Amino acid sequence: MITINNLSFKYGKKEILSDISMTLEAGKIYGLLGENGVGKTTLLKLVCGLQKPFSGNCTVHGENPFSRTPSFLSRLYYLPEDLEYIQLDMSAAQFAKLNAPFYPKFDYDKFQTILNEFSVDAEKKLNKLSHGQTKKAAIAFALATNVDLLLMDEPSNGLDIPSKTLFRQVMAEYCLDTTCTVISTHQVRDLENLIDPIIILDNRAVLLNESLERISEKLYFGLHSSVPADALYSEPTLGGYLCVSENPGTGESRVNLEALFNTTMRNKEKIQKLFALNNEHVSDSSLRSE
C-alpha cells in the first residue's frame, strides 16, 4: 500500500523528517503518535502529495503522491485537523452531494448512518452547528468515501469525552478491511483500543513501528506495589505503580498506550535496540525456515 524509503523533508533549512523508512499495509488502523511539532502532519501531507520530499521517496500503490493524478486522488482521503476547507454555509447533505462524485465508492447510506450515530442533522447548515458536530460530519464523510487510503490528522480534537468514545466505536465499525487508515494524534488515550500497529515519531525519526502483539512480546505492563529495579518506566496509580519493563518471557500483558509512549520517549535508544533485535530474530528465523 504505502512504501517510504529514506524520506527526508525540510522547511527551509529546518529538517522536519530525516531518512524515514517504513511500509504500511491495507486493513490496518495505524496510530501515528508523537508530541506537537515532530512531523506527524508533514508525514501525512507527504503521503497524500501535498508536500514534496526533500530526498528519498514515497509511493502509494506504486504511484508518486506528488503527481496528484485523478486516479490517485479518488482512492485517498485526507482529513486535516483544520476544517477550513469545509464550506460552512451549506449542510452536511449538500457538502456530500457536491464532493461525493470525486470518490467512486462513496456510500450515501453509510454517510447518513454515521451522521445518525453522531446525532448530526444532515440538513442543518454547518455554520449553525458546534465545532464538535462539524468535526463529526467531516469524519462521517471521510469514512463514507470508502477509499483505499484514509489519513486523519488529530480527528478527536474538538470532541467531548462521550463523542471520543463514540468516535472509536464508529471507526472500529465502519473502517473497511481493504482500507489502510493512518490516524495521527498527540492525545494517546483518545485512540485506546482502536489503533494497531503503533508508530511513534520524535525529532525527525521513527522511534517505534510495531504491532501491539509484538510490543506485548517485548515489553511487560504490570501493576506493582513498589517500582522494580528493572522498570523502564513507572507512574503512580490506584493500588500501586503502573510499570513497564522488558518482558522476561513469563507471558504477555495488555499494552497501555500512554505508558508505552512515555516509556519510548524516556528510553529511546533502548527501545529502538530492543525492537531492532526482535526484527533481526524474526528475519533469521524466516531464513532458517526457508
N, C-alpha and C positions, 0 to 999 in steps of 0.2 A: 504493500500500500504506500507507505512513506519511507524513503531511504535518504538519510542525511549523512554525507561524507565530508569530514574535515571542514565543516561550515564555520565561517567567521563573519562577523559583521561589526561595522564601526559607524558611529555618528561623528563625523569629522575625524578628529584624532582619538576620540574616546572609543576604546574597544568594548563592545557590549557582550558579544559571544566569541569564544575562541576555540577553534578546532573541535567543533561539536560533531559527534558521530552517533547515530542510532537508527534503529529500524522499528517502525510502528505497524501493527497488523490490524486487519479488519476484525470486527466482532468483539473489540475490547473498548473499555472506557478508561482512558489513561488520565491519571491525575498529575498535572504539571504544577509542582509545588515550589515555593520559594518566596523569599522576602521581596518587598517592593523594590523595583529597580534592578533586579538581577537579569532581566532579559526575557521574561515569560511572554509578554505581549509581542516583543520583537520576534521571538521564535515563531509565534503563531502567524504573524504577518509575513514572515519569510515562507512559511509553508503554503500560505494561500496566495502568495505572489504580490503582495502589497509592498514588499521590500525586496531589494536585490542583494544577494550575498556579496560580501567584500571578496571572499575567496571560498573555495570548496563548492559543493553543490547540494541541492535538494531536488528530489524527484517525487512526484505523486502519480502513481500508475504509469510510470515511465515518462511523464511529461514534466517539462520545466515550468514551475508555477508562475514565474515572472512573465512568461509568454501570454498568460491570461487568455487562452483560447476559449471560445464559446463552449466547446465540449468539456473543457476542464472546469469552467465556472459553473456549468449546470450540474456537476457532480459534487460540488463543495458548497458548504455554507459556513460563513464566519459571523459569529455573534459577538460584537465588541462590547466592552464594558459600558462605553458611552453610547447612548441611544439617539444621538443627534441625527442619525441617518433616517430615522422613522418620521414620516410625515404626521405630525400630531394633530393636524386639522382634519383627519379622517378617522374612521372607525377601524377596528381590527379586521372586520369583514372586508372593508374597502381596501385596506392595505394588502390583504391576501389576494383579492381579485386583481390588483394591479401588479403584484410581484410574483405570484404563484406560477404564471406561464413560463418563467425562466427556469423552472425546475420540473422536468418531465414526470417525475414520480410524486409530485405533490399530492397529498391526500386531504381533501377538504373535510371529510368526515372526521378524520383524526384530529385535524386542527380544531374543529368545533368541540370534539370530545374533551380535548385537553383544556380548552378555554372553560368548559363547564366544570371540570375538576378544579380549576383555579378560581372559579366563581368570577370570571371576567365576562362582561356583557359585550358580545361581538359587535353590536350595533351602536354602542356608545362611543362618541369621539374620544380619541386617546388623550387629548388635552383636558378632558374632563375627568380622567382617571388619575389616581395617585401614581407616584413613580413606581411603586412596587407592582401595581396592577399592570402598568405599561410594560414593565420588565417581564411579567408573566405572559403577556400577549406575545412579546418578542420570542420568548422561549417556546411557546406553543407553535409559532410559525416555523421556527428553526427545526423542531422535531418533525413537523408535518412535511418538510421538504423531502424527507426520506433519501437524503444524499448519501454518497459513499463515504464522505469525509465531513465530519461536523466538528468545528472548532468553536469553543465557548470561552470567552475571557471574563473571569470573575462573575459568572452568571448569578450567584447567590447574593451579590452586593445589592442592597436596597430592599431585600426581602426580610420580613419579620420572622420570628422563630417558628411559628406554625407553618408559614409559607416555605421556609427552608426544608422542613420535614416533608411537605407535600412535593417540593421540587425533587428531592431524592427519590420519592416514590414514582413520580411521573417519569423521571429519567430512566429508572430501572425497568419500568413497564413498557415504555414506548421507543427506546433506542433499539434499532434493528440489529440483528446478529451479523448483518452484512456491512454495517457501518463502523468505521474507525472514528471514535469520539475522543477528543482531547479537551479536557477542562482545566483551565489554569485558575489558581487561587492562592492567596496567602492566608486564607481563613480555613485551616486544615479541617477543623471539626465539621464544617459545613458539608464536606463530602464523605464523611464517615459512612462505611458500609455501601459505598457506591463505586468508588474507583478501584481499579486493579488492571494493569500494573501502576507503580508509583515512579514518577520521575522527579528528582529534586535538583533544581538549578541553584548555583551560587557562584558569584564572582566570575562570570563568563564560562563556567564549566558545568558539566553534568556530574553531580556527586553520586547519584544513585539512579538506576533504571532497572527495576526488578519487580517481579510478581509478588503478591502477598505470600504465596506459598513458599517461595524461595527466601523471602525475608524472615518468615517464621522458622525456616530450617536453620538459619544462621544466627538469628537473634532471639532471645527469650524475654518476654514481657511478663513480669510477675509482681505480686504484692508481697512485701516483706515487712516484718516488724522493725527491722533496722536495715541500714544500707549495707549490702555485701561489699567486701573489699574489691571485688572484680567488676562492680557495676560501671557501665559506661555512662549511664545517666540515671538520675533519680529525682523524684519530686514527692513532697508530702501529700498524702491524700487520706481520706477517711479509712481508718483501720491500719495505717502504717505508711509505707512508701511504695510508690509505683517505680519499679526499677527495670532497667534494660541492660542486659549483659549478653555476652556471646552464649549461644545455645550449647550446653555441654553434651547434647545428644540424648537427653533424657525424655524428649518429647517436644511437641510444638505448642505454641501459645497463640492467643488472639492478638493480632497486631494493633497497637494503639497508634493511630496516625500522628497525633500531636507529639507523643513521646518519641516516635520514630524520627520525626522531623528534627526535634531538639537533640536527639542522640547523634544524628548525622551532622548537624551543624557544629556540635561540640567535639566531634571525633572524625573530622573529615578524612584525614589520611588513613586512619584505621578502618573506617567503613569502606572506603574505596578498595583498600588492600584485601579486606575480608571477602568482598564480593568478587573481586578480580580473581582471587584464588579459587573461589567457588566456580566461576566460569571456566577457569583452566581445568578444574577437576572434571566438569561436565564434558568439555571438549576431549580430554584424554580418554574418558570412559567411552565416548562415542567412537573414537578412533579404534579403541581396543575391540569394541563390539563388531566393528566392520571387518 
